[in-house]
Amino acid sequence: MSRFFAFPSCLTIAALVGLPGLSAGAATLRVPGQFPTIQGAIDASRPGDVVLVGPGTYVESLNIEDKGLLTLESEAGPESTIIDGGGAYQVIRIYAPVGSHDATYHVLGFTIRNGGQCGISSFGAWTHVENNIVTGNRPSDEGYVCGAIRNMQGGGRIVHNRVEGNRTTGIWLLDPQGVVVEDNRVEGNTYRGIEAFGHYLPDSSAKFVRNIVRGNGEYEVLLTDELHLQFADNLLVGSGLAVAYFASDWDGEGLSGIVDNNTIVSTAGSQAPVTFYGRILNLKFANNIVYSGTDAPAMYCSQSVLSVPRMHHNDAFSTSGPPIHGDECVDGYASGQGNLSVDPRFDEAGDRDRWSLNAESPLVDQGDNRAVGNLRRDIRGVPRIFDGGHGSVVDMGAYEYVPK
């Protein structure tokens, strides 16, 4: 899709000059013009500097630590600027002490491949990973906890990346501190698409918006434990285990926040697209389409579920099976205002947006405007709320129907 990889290097660097803490004397260190290796330029850099990398393939395993503020950026974009880890444990390692909010790093515009465990691994820092292709990172069978992009106990943004073809989880977050995961394509990874959980740090939170996650080996998305989230306008399409799995084994609050305006689809297999497990009482689930294209139910509450989200204005539909399975889910769904179990009538003729709604869909203008939050744009960036012929009411799912 054309929205990825608009890569204005000069504009990006110019914008960074205005960042807090960026020294007026910040330098641009050029690779390979001034330094033959990227690591050599990183080692020579001072806080606020930009390491600007020319086109080429660089077989290196990079370490970024104790720099305070550093930007690592390509001149020409990810297709022509490759960092190849050569099988090293991680292609790019970023480290800062936990809670060190003044450690801010940017990784912009590379292909990052061939890590023995991780592609990019960040611990403790505020790390911004943008406009990259992260692919071909292939850990051993025991290495799944790493992730092609991993952020542990830090903050930052993961935006406009393609994370594909990795033998691991695509994006993996542990105790995220307000991490934003936005407008990424996470496809064809062997293990999971996105996994996030709060475990050691209080007030862990993350925001996932307008991502396309599909064709990954196990779950497309797994969200667990003590985590506050906003999960909105995402498209999840899977054929393995549950497409989206929401769970908490903790005795505390468990998962909290809102899951709204997502389209969650299972195209094969015997598992429900959405599964709830454990304690998730403080999660709101609204304006979503949950579609099973098999005889599996669309939504399932496991026998171990202790509480379910507050569900309203959703559509749960199975082409050949029951829409809901599990007493807690059946009762919670039936008691929620505006919940439906009807064929969404996707726009199957659409060349690019197979899971958008057509003009005859019963889900157009059937959501709840109060659940949209502050996003106001669908997965394509189309403004919400658009009158589809029944009033100025948000549609269910990731796509807002716009009359032609």
N, C-alpha and C positions, 0 to 999 in steps of 0.2 A: 504494500500500500504506500502511496506517495508521501504520507505524512512522516515517514521515517527518514532520517539522515539528511535533513536540511542542515548543512554544516558550515555556518559562517565563522571561520576561524578568527578572522580579524575582529569581527564584531564581538565574539566571545571574549577575546583577550581584552578588548577595550572595555567591555562591561566589567571585567574582573578588577580593573583599576579602581573602581569605586567601592570595592568591598571593604568593610571595616577591617582594620589591622593590616592592610596592604601598604607597604612602605612606599613613599614617593620615590625612593631609590631602587625599586624593584627592577630586576634585570630579566631579560629573556636569554636563556641559554639554549643554543641551537645544536641539534644532533642531525646529521653527523658533521656539520660545518665546523663547530667549535670543539665538540666532544665526539669521539668515535662510538661511544656506547651511551645508552640511556642512563644506566646506573652511574656512570662517571659524571654525567651532568647533574643527576640527583644529588650525588655526594658533594658536588661543588656548590650546590644551590644554597641560598639563604631564605629565611621566611619571607613569603610574598613573591618569590621568583616564579617565572614560567619556564618550564622545560618544553621547548617546541621541537617536535620530531618530524623530520622530513620523510618522504615516501621510502619504503623499503621493508625488508623483513629483518627483524632483530631477534636473534636467538639469545634470550636473556631471561633470568629470573630476578625480578626487581624487588627491592626492599625500600620502603618509605617510612621513616621514623624520625622523630625529634626535629621536624621542620616547621611546625606551627601552622604555616599556610603555604601550600605549594600547588601549582597547577601543572599537570602532565597532559599535553595536548598534541595532537597531530596537525600537521599543516594541511593535509590533503584528504583526510577522512579515513574511515575504517577499511574500505576496499583496497587501499593502496598502502596502508601503514599497519604492519603486523608485528605483534610481540608474540614470539613463539617460546614457550617455556622449556622446550626441549626435554619434557618429561620431569622437570623439577617439581617439587611438592606443590608449589603455587606459582603462578606466573607473576602476579603482583601481590606482595604482602604489604599491608598498611597497618601500623600499630601506634596506639596512643594509650596512656593510662586511662582507665575507666573514669568518666566524668570530666575528662580534659576537653572542655568545650571549645578551647581556643585552638585545638588541632583540627584544621579543616583542609581537606585535600580534594582535588578534582582530577578525574580521569576522563578525558574527552576524545573520542573519535579514533579508536583503535579496533583492529581485530585481535582478540586475545585468545590464544589457543594452546593446546598441547601441554596443559598442566597435569602433573602426575596425580594431584588431588583436586586443587582449586584452580579456578581462573583468577578471580580477584577475591582476596580475603582481607577484610577490614575488621580490626578489633579496637573498640574504644573511641575511635575518631569520628568526626563528622565528615563523611565521605560522599562525594557526589560523582556518580557513575552515569555518564550521559553519551548517547550517540555511539555506542560501541556494538561490535559483533562479538559475542562470547560463544565460542564453539569448539568442539573437539577436545574438551578437557575430559580425560578418561581415567578416573581412579580405579583401583582394584575393587572387588566386591565389598570389601570392608570400608570403603572410603566414602560412602554416600553422605555422611554428615557434613561434608565440606560444602558442596554447592558450587556451581559455575560462578555465581556471584554470592559471596557470603558477607553478611554484616552482623557482627556480634557486639552487643552492648554499646552501640554507638548510634549516631543519627545520620542525617543526610538524605539524599535523593537518588533513586535509581530510575532513570527516565529515558525514553526513546532508544532503548537497546533492543537488539535481537539476540535472544539467548536460546540457542538451538543446537541439537545434535551433540549434547554432552552426555557422558555416561555417568550421570549423577543428577541431583536436584538442580533445577534451573536457578532459582533465587531462594536463598536460605537465610532466615533471620532468627537470631536468638536475642531475646530481651531488647527489641528495637526501641530506641528512644525518639519516637516521632518520625520514623523513617517513612518517606513517601515513595511508593512504587507506582509509577504512572506511565501509561502509553508505551508499554513494552510488548513485544511478541515473544512468548515463551513456548517453544514448540519442539517436539521430537526429542525430548530429553528422556533418558532411560528410566529414571527413577520417578521423581515428582516434579511438577511444574514449579509451584511456589509452596514453600513451607515456612511457617512463622509460629513462634511460641514465646511466651513470657515465663521465665523459670526462676531466675536468680535475683533480678532487679525489680523493685516495685514500680508501678505506673508504666509498665511497658506498653507501647502503643505503636500502631502503624496505619498507614492510609494506602489503600490499593484502589486505583481508579483507572478506567479505560484501558485495561490490559486485555490482550488476546492470549489465552492459555489453552493449548489444545495438543492432542496427540502425544502426551507424555505417558510414561510407562505405567505408573501406578495411579496415585491421585493427581488430578490437575492442581488442586489447592487443598492443603491441610493446615488448618488454623486451630491451635490448641492452647490450653492452660490459661494462665492469668494474663490476658492480652486484651487491651481496649483497641477497637478497630473501627475504621470506616472502610467498607468494601462496596464500591459503587461503580456501575456502568461498565462492568467487565463481561467479556464473553468467554465461557468455559465450555469446551467441547472435548469429551473423552470417551474412551471405549474400554477402559480397564476397570479398576475398582471404583468406589464412589468418586464422582467428579469433584465434589466439594464435601469435605469432611470437617465438621465443627465439633470440637470435643474439649472437655476439661475433666481431669481426674482430681482436681484440687478441691479443698473444702471451703475455699474463699469465694470470691465473686465469680471466678471463672471467666469465660469470654463475655465481653460487654461491648456495647457500641451498636452500630447499625449495618445491616447488609441490605442494600437497596438498589433496585433497577439493574439487576444482573440477569443475563440469560445463561442458564446452566443446562447443558444438553448431554445426554448419554446416547451414543449411536450403536452400541453393541454391549454384550456382556449381560450378567445377571444381577448386577448391583444397582441400587437406586442412585440417581445422580446426586442427591443430597442426603447426607446422613448426619444425625445428631446423636451425641454420646456424652454422658456425664452431666455436669452442672453448667448450664448456659442460660440461666434465668434472665440475665440482664442484657440479652442480645435482642435487638429488634430486626425483624425479617419482613421487608415490605417491598412491593412493586416488582417482585422478581418473577421470571418465567422459569419453571423447572420442568423439563421435558424429557421423558424417557421414550426412546424410539424402539423399545423392546417390550417384553412382557414383564419387566421389572417395574416396581412402583416408582413414581417420581420422587417421593420423599419417604424416608425411613427413620424411625426412632428405635435405637437399639434397646434391648432389654435392660441395659445398664443406665439408661438415661434417667437423670434425677430431676430435670426440669427442661422445658423447651423454650425457645424464643417466643416473644410476642409477635404473632404472625398476622398480617393484614394486607389486603390488596395484592395477593399473589395469584399466580396460576400454576397449579400442579397437575400435569397431564401425562398419562401413559397411553401409548398407542394400543397396547394389548393387555395391560395389567391394571391393577388398582392404582388410583392416584396416590394414595397414602397407605403406609403400613406401619403398625405399631400404635398401641392405644394412646400413648401420650401425644403423638403427632396427630392422630385422627381427631382427638378431642380439642387440641390446641388450634388446629386448622379450622375445624368446624365452628369454633367460637369466635374466630377472628373476622372482623368486618371486611367485606369486599373480596374475600378469597373465592377463587373459581377453580373449576376442573374442566376446562374446555380446550379443544384443539386450538393452538395459537394461530394457526394458518400463517406459517412463515412464507416469506416471499421467495419461493424456491426458484423462480426464474431470474432472481437477482444475480448478476455476474460476480459481484464482489461480496455482497452481504447476504449470504445464504440464510442467516438466522434473523434477518430483519422481518418486520411485519408487513403484510400486504394490506390493500385498501379494505378488504372484507374481514380483517381480523377482529374478533370480539374483544381484543385487549387494547385497542386504540382508545385513548381517552378514558381508561378505566383504572388508573392508579390513584395514588393519594398525593396531592401536591405538598402536603406537610412533611412527607418522607423524602423529598428530593434533596433537602439540605441546601448547601451553598454551591453545589457543582453547576447545575443549570445547563449542562452540555452532555450529550450522549457520547457513545464510544467513538463516533466519527468526528466529534466536535460540533455537531449540529445543536443549536440552542434548544433547550427545553424551557418552557412548556409550549407546545405547538398545538393549535386546534386542528385535530384530525377529522373534524366533521361532527363532533358530539359535545363540543365545549372546550374551553382552555384548561384541560386536565392532562396531567402527565400520562404517557403510555406505560404499560408494564414492560419490563425487560431493558436490555442495554441499548436498543435502537428506538429513537423517536420517529414515528411515522410522519413523513412530510408529503402531503398531496402533491402530485405532479401537475 
